[in-house]
Amino acid sequence: MVNTTGIPVFEYAIVFGLVLFLLLKDILSVSEVQRKTIISSLNMVIGPLLVLFIATVVYKIIEIL
């Protein structure tokens, strides 16, 4: 679902997913079995979620002002 300005309504899912994938990347980066493909795949997921998170934060700040 999207509100009238185009910012997703699923902001909690974005935050939860971002935190989950960041924790997963952190855990896998210190493990003995490091695979560059897994870390690269996580980076491809984290990037768009980070952009959505920043857009949501900016939207919320503008909404308050």
Rosetta blueprint (number, residue, H / E / L):
1 M L
2 V E
3 N L
4 T L
5 T L
6 G L
7 I L
8 P E
9 V L
10 F L
11 E H
12 Y H
13 A H
14 I H
15 V H
16 F H
17 G H
18 L H
19 V H
20 L H
21 F H
22 L H
23 L H
24 L H
25 K H
26 D H
27 I H
28 L H
29 S H
30 V H
31 S L
32 E L
33 V L
34 Q L
35 R L
36 K H
37 T H
38 I H
39 I H
40 S H
41 S H
42 L H
43 N H
44 M H
45 V H
46 I H
47 G H
48 P H
49 L H
50 L H
51 V H
52 L H
53 F H
54 I H
55 A H
56 T H
57 V H
58 V H
59 Y H
60 K H
61 I H
62 I H
63 E H
64 I H
65 L L
